[in-house]
């Protein structure tokens, strides 16, 4: 594959992961307002998108004292993947310029 195509795909993946991180933050913050009628529509939209990913970590870390700490692990892994991908794309772009 051409390095420009790989760079383009990598950039799209990085942007997707950033948007997904924002959706996760919104979903987690809105979970504090589950009883509010205004939040129900947003939560019902975000849940099918974010819950499959969060459920992976919920099976590893069960809620402790009514607090769900699994999103912390989910964010750590997501940011780690973003950083790896960003470094790979940056190094490809650097080598393509030489």
FENPERA-V798238 format. One record per residue. SS is DSSP state (~ for helix, > for strand, _ for the rest). PHI is phi in radians with two decimals (none if undefined). NEAR is the number of other ideal C-beta (glycine too) atoms within 12 Angstrom. Layout:
# FENPERA-V798238
<<SS & PHI & NEAR> <SS & PHI & NEAR>>
This chain:
# FENPERA-V798238
<<_ & none & 10> <_ & -1.21 & 10> <~ & -1.14 & 19> <~ & -1.16 & 15> <~ & -1.18 & 14> <~ & -1.13 & 20> <~ & -1.08 & 25> <~ & -1.11 & 18> <~ & -1.12 & 19> <~ & -1.07 & 28> <~ & -1.13 & 22> <~ & -1.11 & 16> <~ & -1.11 & 22> <~ & -1.09 & 27> <~ & -1.11 & 18> <~ & -1.07 & 19> <~ & -1.14 & 27> <~ & -1.18 & 21> <~ & -1.13 & 18> <~ & -1.11 & 27> <~ & -1.09 & 26> <~ & -1.13 & 19> <~ & -1.10 & 29> <~ & -1.11 & 33> <~ & -1.08 & 22> <~ & -1.08 & 23> <~ & -1.10 & 32> <~ & -1.20 & 29> <~ & -1.13 & 19> <~ & -1.23 & 24> <~ & -1.15 & 26> <~ & -1.28 & 15> <~ & -2.03 & 17> <_ & -1.06 & 17> <_ & -1.37 & 11> <_ & -1.34 & 14> <~ & -1.18 & 11> <~ & -1.24 & 12> <~ & -1.49 & 20> <~ & -1.07 & 16> <~ & -1.11 & 13> <~ & -1.23 & 21> <~ & -1.12 & 26> <~ & -1.17 & 17> <~ & -1.36 & 16> <~ & -1.40 & 26> <~ & -1.00 & 24> <~ & -1.14 & 14> <~ & -1.47 & 20> <~ & -1.76 & 34> <~ & -1.12 & 25> <~ & -1.01 & 17> <~ & -1.22 & 28> <~ & -1.17 & 33> <~ & -1.13 & 18> <~ & -1.02 & 17> <~ & -1.42 & 26> <~ & -1.17 & 21> <~ & -1.31 & 16> <~ & -1.52 & 18> <_ & -2.07 & 19> <_ & -1.26 & 14> <_ & -1.04 & 16> <> & -2.01 & 11> <_ & 1.08 & 7> <_ & 1.41 & 7> <> & -1.85 & 14> <_ & -1.71 & 24> <_ & -1.64 & 20> <~ & -1.10 & 27> <~ & -1.07 & 31> <~ & -1.10 & 20> <~ & -1.13 & 21> <~ & -1.09 & 32> <~ & -1.19 & 26> <~ & -1.06 & 19> <~ & -1.15 & 23> <~ & -1.11 & 31> <~ & -1.22 & 21> <~ & -1.11 & 16> <~ & -1.13 & 23> <~ & -1.06 & 25> <~ & -1.15 & 17> <~ & -1.07 & 18> <~ & -1.14 & 26> <~ & -1.13 & 22> <~ & -1.15 & 16> <~ & -1.13 & 22> <~ & -1.15 & 28> <~ & -1.12 & 18> <~ & -1.21 & 18> <~ & -1.16 & 24> <~ & -1.15 & 20> <~ & -1.13 & 13> <~ & -1.24 & 13> <~ & -1.23 & 17> <~ & -1.33 & 11> <_ & -1.43 & 8>>
